[in-house]
Amino acid sequence: MTPLTLYSSAATVTLTSSPRVPFHPLASRARRGFVSFRLTAKKLSVRAMSELVQDKESVVAASTSFTESSEELNHSRTFLDARTEQDLICGIKKEKEAGRLPPNVAAGMEELYWNYKNAVLSSGAPGADKTVISNMSVAFDRMLLGVEDPYTFNPYHKAVRQPFDYYHFVHMYISPLIDFKNSYVGNVSIFSELEDKLRQGHNVVLISNHQSEADPAVISLLLEAHCPYIGENIKCVAGDRVITDPLCKPFSMGRNLICVYSKKHMNDDPELVDMKRKANTRSLKEMATLLRSGSQLIWIAPSGGRDRPDPSTGEWFPAPFDASSVDNMRRLVEHSGAPGHIYPMSLLCYDIMPPPPKVEKEIGEKRLVGYHGTGLSIAPEISFSDVTADCSNPNEAKEAYSQALYNSVDEQYKTLNSAINHRRGIEASTSTVSLSQPWN
């Protein structure tokens, strides 16, 4: 989300084993003394979100009153006990020297710290320095735990909410990076319509572009005040890189994922191609099973990866869709037995966590972080029969439908770009995209 390198073409990864759910004092909202993340519309702001994590000392102190689970009895508390920037940086060195952190992971964590710090401080939010220490100490703790006791994702992964709530952890981490004053939602009433359909047992598929690893959190945070059900229940079709990179895995654990191997990385290792295809087939079956139960909300980016800027102009734009991926999703929805709807959705949030300029084969990309406005928009559902009525054959129909969805996503993206990057705000609204800030 690409809502994570999240979200690629449809199908999944063949990973098994029972999930290991770690313990952490943040898990129990009643006992940890933290404010609920179900903020009211008027409270959803950078300041409000930063206030949730300012009192790090109370979190650490609270942890001493719990009995730790067996999985974490030997887990190092280096980062949970951190109170200062020096504690965090020295903690990375300590864990590397102890052999608990591989050198490349340790280097990535330190680089991430400085990038995150610079981004959050640039917001000018009250208590930003405390927010950085608090968020990064928990993030580093989860990353270290993931190295000590690696978590294995199943083809269909349900967000880990107990006993440690990874969903809210992601919200705490991403929210200070969003400039809510310069963020917008397009056609918020359609999101309400979509939510009503889900509650009636209908299936909904969101066909979207994919900009950054922060996409799923951006969707949830921008809709938290108006449609929180969507953020908590969306299932993201996720590429394998976000469930294997040690710096990314803790964030992926907080989302509902249908895990796949992206077409962009299918041939990175010729010896693994057959395994990846079989894994994707199993994921496709998993998705079909979910859709047959109804009330499923699935987000997929049929480009197979994150958007990239035009190399000649530097302008960002939605990457072209793979028509076969779109058609696979359409067929799954049509054959589910439940009423189904496909909506075009557009995201603009690349500045929060911009991807590398080019697609990389190796796991462990450099993670840049920024504070910036973000945008999310949705358009009315697009009917396959209406779009393809004049098509002469199935291939033509497949291409026409995919292009119709892409055209809508691209049109919405241009409106969001005008509002956010060109600073036109609400005035950038058009006859097809009505912008608002539902948290105000």
Secondary structure by P-SEA (a helix, b strand, c coil): ccccccccccccccccccbbbbbccccccccccccccccccccccaaaaaaaccaaaaaaaaaaacccccccccccccccccccaaaaaaaaaaaaaaccccaaaaaaaaaaaaaaaaaaaaacccaaaaaaaaaaaaaaaaaaaaaabbbbbccccccccccccaaaaaaaacccccccccccccaaaaaaaaaaaaaabbbbbbbccccccaaaaaaaaaaccccaaaaacbbbbcccccccccccaaaaaacccbbbbbcccccccccaaaaaaaaaaaaaaaaaaaaaacbbbbbbccccbbbbccccccccccccccaaaaaaaaaaaaaccccbbbbbbbbccccccccccccccccccbbbbbbbbbbccccccccccccccccccaaaaaaaaaaaaaaaaaaaaaaaaaacccccccccccccbbbbcccc
